[in-house]
Amino acid sequence: MDLDWSPGDLAFRDEVRHFLDENLTPRLRRAGRLATSVYPDHEASMEWQQILHAQGWAAPAWPVKYGGRDWSLTQHYIFGRECTLAGAPNLSPMGIRMVSHAIMAFGTGEQKDFFLPRILTGEVFFCQGYSEPEAGSDLASLSMAAVEDGEDLVITGSKIWTTHATEANWIFALVRTSRQAKKQQGITFLLMPMDAAGITIRPLVMTSGEQVQNQVFFDQVRAPKANVLGRIDDGWTVAKFLLNFERGGGAAAPALQVMAEELAQAAQTQPGPNGGALIDDPAFAAQLADARIRADVLEILEYRTLALVSSGKDPGPAASTIKILGTELSQVLTELALEAAGPRGRAYQPHATMPGGPIADFTPPADGFVSGEEWQAVAPMRYFNDRAGSIYAGSNEIQRNIIAKATLGL
């Protein structure tokens, strides 16, 4: 495995850096820096998407005929890495990174023509309707019913942990259209407008106080069969295909390396338990050093996976491995950041952050006062939000089962 970029790759890196310097405004950088979770401020994220779209870079992984770029895998990795290092806000993955690929693979010509251009511009903004109160990681146990009625499906039930349901104008959902011998059968992949009659959204207040997740209720909601992706009763095939894009495809290490570096800098001025700087405390320094090593190891793993894919080889369960290592390391770093924030990290100051959704039952001080620095206000909110990292996109226990089955035959 050659870890050196080619001259062409270095030239591309410089092109990306120049673009970021010219277009990533202070406000957008602030949104990336003060994000409290993987979901940034919605308005900033959409503004950044429009800037990228004008450059033709909003969805570089898409096929060129749909608006993507003819980049090598290495260039895709460089682009993601440079955006992270520059502090760009994340784009919502639901449309561009996830359901769009399912539409390309399983959609009709009409579905592709309608959805793909509008996903690129942000006119169509998707949320995901997968989990239910009784169906999380065991997703095939879902029960939200869709009954055929002429040219429509009539949907009744609810979905939970639906991110940005209040901002989305479309949802892609798995619904139960029949009961068959295997629970994976009889599931249908359906696209629905969020303004359809019978849809009610109830925001869920997270431990951070944010309202990013929601429960969505469907009461006799009618959706045309023309909005089914793939075939009725064969939605599990579509869902498995889409899962490849939910769990992989990005560079996790750069963001973790940035977190570790910023934490190391902050610890140089924060007081430690013995009167000196926190960075001089042996216990804290050892934990931070371990986290930085793990971030570097993760980067090497991502490079190795990139090399395998670039050469046409099967990377095996690499996406599961990277998901486990990345989310668990992020939890370690957010815990260390909370420790470094000290007493000011115990204060609840969401007005000093740029969260991914509204804050429930909070009135900011009239003068905007913030105790400490902005990163100290961000630290507790990231800590609470990051606890979900080992659960979403398939819990890490499920990921370990995938690895065990793929590598050990268990």
C-alpha positions as CSV (number, residue, x, y, z in Angstrom):
1,M,0.0,0.0,0.0
2,D,1.5,3.4,-1.1
3,L,0.5,6.1,1.3
4,D,2.0,8.9,-0.8
5,W,-0.3,11.0,-3.0
6,S,0.5,11.2,-6.7
7,P,1.3,14.6,-8.2
8,G,-2.2,14.6,-9.7
9,D,-3.7,14.0,-6.3
10,L,-1.6,16.8,-4.7
11,A,-2.8,19.2,-7.5
12,F,-6.4,18.2,-6.8
13,R,-5.9,18.7,-3.1
14,D,-4.6,22.2,-3.7
15,E,-7.6,22.9,-6.0
16,V,-10.0,21.8,-3.2
17,R,-8.1,23.9,-0.6
18,H,-8.3,27.0,-2.9
19,F,-12.1,26.4,-3.3
20,L,-12.6,26.1,0.4
21,D,-10.6,29.2,1.1
22,E,-12.7,31.2,-1.4
23,N,-16.1,29.8,-0.5
24,L,-16.2,28.6,3.1
25,T,-17.4,31.8,4.8
26,P,-16.7,32.5,8.5
27,R,-20.3,31.8,9.3
28,L,-20.2,28.4,7.7
29,R,-16.9,27.6,9.4
30,R,-18.5,28.6,12.7
31,A,-21.4,26.2,12.0
32,G,-19.0,23.4,11.5
33,R,-16.9,24.3,14.6
34,L,-19.8,24.8,16.9
35,A,-21.9,21.8,15.7
36,T,-23.2,19.8,18.6
37,S,-23.5,16.5,16.8
38,V,-23.1,14.9,13.3
39,Y,-26.1,17.0,12.3
40,P,-25.1,20.7,11.9
41,D,-27.3,23.8,11.8
42,H,-29.9,23.1,9.1
43,E,-29.7,26.5,7.4
44,A,-25.9,26.5,7.3
45,S,-25.9,23.0,5.9
46,M,-28.3,23.9,3.1
47,E,-26.4,27.1,2.3
48,W,-23.1,25.0,2.0
49,Q,-24.9,22.5,-0.2
50,Q,-26.0,25.2,-2.6
51,I,-22.4,26.5,-2.8
52,L,-21.1,23.1,-3.5
53,H,-23.9,22.5,-6.1
54,A,-22.9,25.6,-8.0
55,Q,-19.4,24.2,-8.2
56,G,-20.8,20.8,-9.2
57,W,-19.4,19.2,-6.0
58,A,-22.6,18.7,-4.0
59,A,-22.7,14.9,-4.8
60,P,-19.4,14.0,-6.3
61,A,-20.0,10.3,-5.6
62,W,-23.0,10.2,-8.0
63,P,-22.6,9.0,-11.6
64,V,-21.6,11.9,-13.9
65,K,-24.9,11.6,-15.8
66,Y,-26.8,12.5,-12.7
67,G,-24.5,15.4,-11.6
68,G,-21.6,13.6,-10.0
69,R,-17.9,13.9,-10.7
70,D,-15.5,11.6,-12.6
71,W,-13.1,11.5,-9.6
72,S,-11.0,8.6,-8.5
73,L,-11.6,7.0,-5.1
74,T,-8.5,8.8,-3.9
75,Q,-9.9,12.2,-5.0
76,H,-13.2,11.5,-3.2
77,Y,-11.2,10.7,0.0
78,I,-9.1,13.9,-0.4
79,F,-12.2,16.0,-0.9
80,G,-13.9,14.7,2.2
81,R,-10.7,15.0,4.2
82,E,-10.0,18.6,3.2
83,C,-13.6,19.7,3.9
84,T,-13.3,18.2,7.4
85,L,-10.0,19.8,8.1
86,A,-11.3,23.2,6.9
87,G,-14.3,23.0,9.2
88,A,-17.0,22.8,6.6
89,P,-20.5,21.9,8.0
90,N,-21.7,18.4,7.1
91,L,-24.4,17.9,4.5
92,S,-27.5,15.9,5.5
93,P,-26.8,12.3,4.3
94,M,-30.4,11.2,3.9
95,G,-30.8,12.5,0.3
96,I,-27.4,12.9,-1.3
97,R,-25.6,10.0,0.3
98,M,-28.3,7.5,0.9
99,V,-31.7,7.4,-0.8
100,S,-30.4,8.9,-4.0
101,H,-28.3,5.8,-4.7
102,A,-31.4,3.6,-4.1
103,I,-33.4,5.8,-6.5
104,M,-30.6,5.4,-9.2
105,A,-30.5,1.6,-8.7
106,F,-34.2,0.8,-8.3
107,G,-36.2,3.8,-9.4
108,T,-38.3,4.3,-12.5
109,G,-37.3,6.9,-15.1
110,E,-40.0,9.2,-13.7
111,Q,-38.7,8.8,-10.2
112,K,-35.1,9.6,-11.2
113,D,-36.1,12.6,-13.3
114,F,-38.2,14.0,-10.4
115,F,-36.1,13.3,-7.3
116,L,-32.4,13.4,-8.3
117,P,-32.2,17.0,-9.6
118,R,-34.3,18.3,-6.7
119,I,-32.1,16.4,-4.1
120,L,-29.1,18.1,-5.6
121,T,-30.5,21.6,-5.3
122,G,-32.1,21.0,-1.9
123,E,-35.6,21.5,-3.1
124,V,-36.3,17.9,-2.0
125,F,-35.0,17.2,1.5
126,F,-35.5,13.6,2.8
127,C,-35.8,12.1,6.2
128,Q,-35.6,8.4,7.0
129,G,-38.5,6.3,8.3
130,Y,-36.9,3.1,9.4
131,S,-36.9,2.5,13.2
132,E,-40.2,1.9,15.1
133,P,-40.8,1.7,18.8
134,E,-40.6,-2.1,18.6
135,A,-38.1,-2.4,15.7
136,G,-34.6,-0.8,16.0
137,S,-31.5,-2.8,15.1
138,D,-33.9,-5.7,14.4
139,L,-35.4,-3.7,11.6
140,A,-37.1,-6.6,9.9
141,S,-39.5,-6.7,12.8
142,L,-41.1,-3.5,11.7
143,S,-44.9,-3.5,11.6
144,M,-46.1,-0.1,10.2
145,A,-48.9,-1.4,7.9
146,A,-49.5,-0.4,4.2
147,V,-52.7,-1.8,2.8
148,E,-53.3,-1.8,-0.9
149,D,-56.4,0.2,-2.0
150,G,-56.6,0.6,-5.8
151,E,-53.6,2.6,-7.0
152,D,-52.7,3.6,-3.4
153,L,-51.2,2.2,-0.3
154,V,-52.9,3.3,2.9
155,I,-50.3,3.6,5.8
156,T,-51.0,3.3,9.5
157,G,-48.4,3.2,12.3
158,S,-45.4,5.2,13.4
159,K,-41.7,5.7,13.0
160,I,-39.3,6.9,15.6
161,W,-35.8,8.6,15.8
162,T,-36.6,10.3,12.5
163,T,-33.9,12.9,12.1
164,H,-35.0,16.4,10.8
165,A,-38.6,15.2,10.2
166,T,-39.7,18.8,10.8
167,E,-37.3,20.2,8.1
168,A,-37.9,17.4,5.6
169,N,-40.5,17.6,2.8
170,W,-40.2,13.9,1.9
171,I,-39.6,10.7,3.8
172,F,-38.3,7.3,2.6
173,A,-39.8,4.6,4.7
174,L,-40.0,0.8,5.1
175,V,-43.6,-0.4,5.5
176,R,-45.2,-3.8,6.0
177,T,-47.3,-4.8,3.0
178,S,-47.7,-8.5,3.8
179,R,-46.9,-11.1,6.4
180,Q,-44.8,-14.0,5.0
181,A,-42.7,-16.8,6.3
182,K,-39.5,-14.7,6.7
183,K,-39.9,-11.3,8.4
184,Q,-37.6,-9.7,5.8
185,Q,-40.3,-10.5,3.1
186,G,-43.4,-8.5,2.8
187,I,-41.6,-5.2,3.3
188,T,-41.9,-2.3,0.8
189,F,-39.7,0.7,0.3
190,L,-41.9,3.8,-0.1
191,L,-41.4,7.5,-0.8
192,M,-43.9,9.9,0.8
193,P,-44.4,13.7,0.9
194,M,-44.3,14.9,4.5
195,D,-47.3,17.2,3.9
196,A,-49.6,14.2,3.2
197,A,-52.9,14.2,5.1
198,G,-52.7,12.1,8.2
199,I,-49.0,12.7,9.1
200,T,-48.3,14.1,12.5
201,I,-44.8,14.9,13.8
202,R,-43.9,14.8,17.5
203,P,-40.4,16.2,18.3
204,L,-38.3,14.2,20.8
205,V,-36.2,16.2,23.2
206,M,-32.7,14.6,23.4
207,T,-30.5,14.6,26.5
208,S,-28.7,17.7,25.0
209,G,-32.0,19.5,24.9
210,E,-32.1,19.6,21.1
211,Q,-35.1,18.6,19.0
212,V,-33.4,16.8,16.1
213,Q,-35.1,13.4,16.4
214,N,-38.8,12.9,16.0
215,Q,-41.6,10.4,16.2
216,V,-43.8,10.5,13.1
217,F,-47.3,9.1,13.2
218,F,-49.2,7.9,10.1
219,D,-53.0,7.8,10.3
220,Q,-54.6,6.3,7.1
221,V,-52.0,8.2,5.0
222,R,-52.5,7.5,1.3
223,A,-49.5,7.2,-1.0
224,P,-49.6,6.2,-4.6
225,K,-48.1,2.9,-5.6
226,A,-46.1,4.9,-8.2
227,N,-44.0,6.1,-5.2
228,V,-42.8,2.5,-4.4
229,L,-39.1,2.1,-5.0
230,G,-38.5,-1.4,-6.4
231,R,-41.3,-3.9,-6.1
232,I,-44.0,-4.2,-3.5
233,D,-43.0,-6.8,-0.8
234,D,-39.3,-6.6,-1.9
235,G,-38.2,-3.5,-0.1
236,W,-35.7,-5.4,2.0
237,T,-33.6,-5.7,-1.1
238,V,-33.6,-1.9,-1.5
239,A,-32.9,-1.4,2.2
240,K,-29.9,-3.7,2.1
241,F,-28.5,-1.9,-0.9
242,L,-28.9,1.5,0.8
243,L,-27.2,0.2,4.0
244,N,-23.9,0.1,2.1
245,F,-24.1,3.9,1.8
246,E,-25.3,4.5,5.4
247,R,-22.4,2.8,7.1
248,G,-19.5,3.6,4.8
249,G,-18.1,5.8,2.2
250,G,-16.6,8.7,4.3
251,A,-13.4,9.5,6.0
252,A,-13.9,9.4,9.8
253,A,-10.3,9.8,10.9
254,P,-9.7,13.4,9.9
255,A,-12.5,14.7,12.1
256,L,-11.3,12.7,15.0
257,Q,-7.7,13.9,14.5
258,V,-9.0,17.5,14.5
259,M,-10.9,16.8,17.7
260,A,-7.8,15.4,19.3
261,E,-5.6,18.2,18.2
262,E,-8.0,20.9,19.4
263,L,-8.4,19.1,22.7
264,A,-4.6,18.9,23.2
265,Q,-4.4,22.7,22.6
266,A,-7.2,23.4,25.1
267,A,-5.6,21.2,27.7
268,Q,-2.5,23.3,27.7
269,T,-4.4,26.2,29.3
270,Q,-7.0,24.3,31.3
271,P,-6.1,23.6,35.0
272,G,-5.4,20.1,36.0
273,P,-6.2,18.3,39.2
274,N,-2.8,19.0,40.8
275,G,-2.5,22.7,40.1
276,G,-0.7,22.5,36.8
277,A,-2.0,22.4,33.2
278,L,-4.4,19.6,32.4
279,I,-2.1,18.3,29.6
280,D,0.6,17.7,32.3
281,D,-1.8,15.4,34.3
282,P,-0.4,11.9,33.6
283,A,-3.8,10.2,33.5
284,F,-5.4,12.7,31.1
285,A,-2.2,12.9,28.9
286,A,-2.2,9.1,28.6
287,Q,-5.8,8.9,27.6
288,L,-5.4,11.7,25.0
289,A,-2.2,10.0,23.6
290,D,-4.1,6.7,23.3
291,A,-6.9,8.5,21.5
292,R,-4.5,10.2,19.1
293,I,-2.8,6.9,18.3
294,R,-6.2,5.2,17.7
295,A,-7.2,8.1,15.3
296,D,-4.0,7.5,13.3
297,V,-4.6,3.8,13.2
298,L,-8.1,4.4,11.9
299,E,-6.7,6.7,9.2
300,I,-4.3,3.9,8.1
301,L,-7.3,1.5,8.0
302,E,-9.2,3.9,5.9
303,Y,-6.3,4.3,3.5
304,R,-6.0,0.5,3.3
305,T,-9.7,0.1,2.6
306,L,-9.3,2.8,-0.1
307,A,-6.4,1.0,-1.7
308,L,-8.4,-2.3,-1.8
309,V,-11.4,-0.7,-3.3
310,S,-9.3,1.2,-5.8
311,S,-7.7,-2.0,-7.0
312,G,-11.1,-3.7,-7.4
313,K,-10.8,-5.9,-4.4
314,D,-13.5,-6.7,-1.8
315,P,-12.7,-4.8,1.4
316,G,-14.8,-7.3,3.4
317,P,-16.4,-6.0,6.6
318,A,-14.3,-2.8,6.6
319,A,-17.3,-0.5,6.8
320,S,-18.4,-2.2,10.0
321,T,-14.9,-2.1,11.4
322,I,-14.5,1.6,10.7
323,K,-18.0,2.3,12.1
324,I,-17.1,0.7,15.4
325,L,-13.7,2.3,15.7
326,G,-14.8,5.7,14.6
327,T,-17.9,6.0,16.8
328,E,-16.3,4.5,19.9
329,L,-13.2,6.8,19.6
330,S,-15.5,9.8,19.1
331,Q,-17.2,8.9,22.4
332,V,-13.8,8.8,24.1
333,L,-12.8,12.2,22.7
334,T,-16.1,13.9,23.7
335,E,-15.7,12.5,27.2
336,L,-12.2,13.9,27.4
337,A,-13.4,17.2,26.1
338,L,-16.1,17.4,28.8
339,E,-13.4,16.7,31.4
340,A,-11.2,19.4,29.9
341,A,-14.1,21.9,29.9
342,G,-14.1,21.8,33.7
343,P,-16.9,23.5,35.7
344,R,-17.9,25.6,32.7
345,G,-18.6,22.4,30.9
346,R,-21.4,21.7,33.4
347,A,-23.2,24.9,32.5
348,Y,-26.0,24.6,30.0
349,Q,-25.3,27.2,27.3
350,P,-26.8,26.0,24.0
351,H,-27.0,29.7,22.8
352,A,-23.2,29.6,22.4
353,T,-23.4,26.6,20.0
354,M,-25.0,26.0,16.6
355,P,-27.1,22.9,17.2
356,G,-28.8,20.7,14.7
357,G,-32.3,21.6,15.8
358,P,-34.4,23.8,18.1
359,I,-33.6,23.9,21.8
360,A,-36.5,22.9,24.1
361,D,-37.6,25.1,27.0
362,F,-34.5,27.3,27.0
363,T,-34.4,31.1,27.1
364,P,-30.9,32.5,26.4
365,P,-29.7,35.4,28.6
366,A,-30.7,38.8,27.3
367,D,-27.1,39.9,27.0
368,G,-25.9,36.7,25.4
369,F,-23.5,36.0,28.2
370,V,-21.4,32.8,27.9
371,S,-19.4,31.5,30.8
372,G,-16.0,30.4,29.4
373,E,-15.2,29.8,25.8
374,E,-17.5,28.5,23.1
375,W,-15.9,25.1,23.0
376,Q,-16.7,24.7,26.6
377,A,-20.4,25.2,25.9
378,V,-20.2,22.8,23.0
379,A,-18.5,20.0,25.0
380,P,-21.4,18.8,27.1
381,M,-23.8,18.8,24.2
382,R,-21.5,16.8,22.0
383,Y,-20.9,14.4,24.9
384,F,-24.6,13.7,25.3
385,N,-25.3,13.5,21.5
386,D,-22.3,11.2,20.9
387,R,-23.6,8.5,23.2
388,A,-25.9,7.6,20.3
389,G,-23.0,7.0,17.9
390,S,-22.6,3.4,18.8
391,I,-26.3,2.8,18.3
392,Y,-27.4,4.5,15.1
393,A,-26.7,3.1,11.6
394,G,-26.7,-0.4,13.1
395,S,-25.6,-0.8,16.7
396,N,-21.9,-1.7,17.3
397,E,-23.0,-5.0,18.6
398,I,-24.7,-5.7,15.3
399,Q,-21.5,-4.6,13.5
400,R,-19.4,-7.0,15.6
401,N,-21.8,-9.8,14.6
402,I,-21.2,-8.9,10.9
403,I,-17.5,-9.0,11.4
404,A,-17.6,-12.3,13.2
405,K,-19.7,-13.9,10.5
406,A,-17.6,-12.5,7.7
407,T,-14.2,-13.2,9.1
408,L,-14.7,-16.1,11.5
409,G,-17.7,-17.8,9.9
410,L,-19.6,-17.7,13.2
